[in-house]
């Protein structure tokens, strides 16, 4: 039987979560979800106004992502989802989903992240919130099921590196 393995593409704003997750979902033949779609309107309004979210703002959002992953498991599908997943506690909640939950932490230097955020169109997250995300970020620990991949390469190369680092095989695709 094929193991259900969900990939949570995580990192701060501007790290390329959406781009990388879409490539991975396509290559691996998995359903994909964008974490921003799970935010209630109040969270989007708060971030759009330049205010960082609190933990209390994030819990319902994280539970919705966890529940989507569980629904995919119950449908017999491995999935790919984006989520900043900045704190260990947030990742702990996501790991409550049925199936194996693995993390792909996309990393880059702050100047690259700032540049990306300043040049993207149509996103509610202003570049002014990057510092708060970097301050909040708790990198993956050795106890967590995940890998770090630099996003300084083109997106297709980042996806190749992620698939290799996660040791994805036919049984876990």
C-alpha positions in Angstrom: 0.0 0.0 0.0 1.2 3.5 -0.8 2.0 5.6 2.2 0.1 8.9 2.5 2.7 11.7 2.7 1.7 15.3 2.8 4.2 18.1 2.0 3.8 21.4 3.8 5.8 24.0 1.9 6.7 26.5 4.6 8.7 29.7 5.1 8.3 33.4 5.5 6.6 35.6 2.9 8.5 35.9 -0.4 10.2 32.5 0.0 8.4 31.0 -3.0 6.0 28.7 -1.2 3.2 29.0 -3.8 5.5 28.6 -6.8 7.3 25.7 -5.4 4.2 24.0 -4.1 2.5 24.2 -7.5 5.5 22.7 -9.2 5.7 19.9 -6.7 2.0 19.1 -6.9 2.1 19.0 -10.6 5.2 16.8 -10.7 4.0 14.5 -8.0 0.4 14.3 -9.2 -1.1 15.5 -5.9 -3.9 17.9 -5.0 -2.6 21.3 -3.9 -4.0 24.0 -1.6 -2.8 27.5 -0.9 -2.8 28.4 2.8 -4.0 31.9 2.1 -7.3 30.4 0.9 -7.9 29.1 4.5 -7.6 32.5 6.1 -10.8 34.1 7.4 -11.5 37.6 5.9 -10.5 39.2 9.3 -7.0 37.8 9.0 -6.5 39.1 5.4 -7.9 42.5 6.4 -5.5 42.6 9.3 -2.4 41.7 7.2 -3.5 44.0 4.4 -3.5 46.8 6.9 0.1 46.0 7.8 -0.6 44.3 11.2 0.9 40.9 12.0 -1.3 38.1 13.0 -1.3 36.9 16.6 -1.3 33.2 17.6 -5.1 33.5 18.4 -5.6 34.7 14.8 -3.7 31.8 13.4 -5.2 28.8 15.3 -8.4 28.5 13.3 -6.5 28.9 10.1 -4.0 26.2 11.0 -6.9 23.9 12.1 -8.5 24.4 8.7 -5.3 23.4 6.9 -4.9 20.4 9.2 -8.5 19.3 8.5 -8.0 19.7 4.7 -4.9 17.4 5.0 -6.9 14.8 7.0 -9.7 14.9 4.3 -7.1 14.2 1.6 -5.8 11.2 3.7 -9.4 9.9 4.0 -9.7 10.2 0.2 -6.5 8.2 -0.1 -4.5 11.1 -1.5 -1.1 12.6 -0.5 -1.2 16.4 -0.9 0.9 19.5 -1.1 -0.1 22.7 0.8 1.6 26.0 1.5 1.7 27.4 5.0 4.2 29.7 6.7 4.2 27.4 9.7 6.6 29.8 11.5 6.5 28.2 14.9 7.1 24.6 16.2 3.6 24.8 17.9 2.0 25.6 14.5 3.7 22.6 12.9 2.7 20.5 15.9 -0.9 21.3 15.1 -0.5 20.5 11.4 1.1 17.2 12.3 -2.1 16.2 13.9 -3.5 15.6 10.4 -4.0 12.0 9.4 -1.2 10.7 7.2 2.5 11.6 7.4 3.1 15.3 7.4 6.5 16.5 6.2 7.9 20.0 6.0 9.8 21.7 3.2 11.3 24.9 4.7 12.2 27.3 1.9 15.0 29.6 3.0 16.7 32.7 1.6 18.5 35.8 2.8 16.3 38.7 3.8 17.4 41.0 0.9 16.2 38.4 -1.6 12.9 38.0 0.3 12.4 41.7 0.4 13.1 42.1 -3.3 10.6 39.4 -4.2 7.9 40.9 -2.0 8.4 44.4 -3.5 8.0 43.0 -7.0 5.1 40.7 -6.7 1.6 41.9 -7.7 -1.8 41.1 -6.2 -0.8 39.8 -2.8 -2.2 41.2 0.4 0.9 40.8 2.5 3.0 44.0 2.5 6.8 43.9 2.6 6.7 45.7 5.9 5.5 42.5 7.6 8.6 40.5 6.6 10.6 41.5 9.7 7.8 40.3 12.0 7.8 36.9 10.2 11.6 36.6 10.4 11.4 37.4 14.1 8.7 34.8 14.7 10.3 32.1 12.6 11.4 29.0 14.6 13.5 26.9 12.2 12.8 23.2 11.8 14.2 21.2 14.7 16.0 17.9 14.4 12.9 16.2 15.9 10.7 17.5 13.0 10.1 15.6 9.8 11.4 18.0 7.2 14.2 19.6 5.2 15.5 23.0 4.4 16.1 24.1 0.8 17.5 27.3 -0.4 15.4 29.2 -3.0 18.3 31.1 -4.5 18.0 28.8 -7.6 15.3 28.9 -10.3 11.9 27.4 -9.2 12.3 24.2 -11.2 15.7 23.6 -9.6 14.3 24.3 -6.1 11.6 21.6 -6.8 14.3 19.1 -7.9 16.3 19.8 -4.8 13.1 19.4 -2.6 12.2 16.1 -4.2 15.7 14.8 -3.7 16.0 16.2 -0.1 12.6 14.7 0.9 13.7 11.3 -0.7 10.4 11.0 -2.5 9.9 7.6 -4.1 7.2 6.0 -6.2 5.7 4.8 -2.9 5.5 8.3 -1.4 4.5 10.2 -4.5 
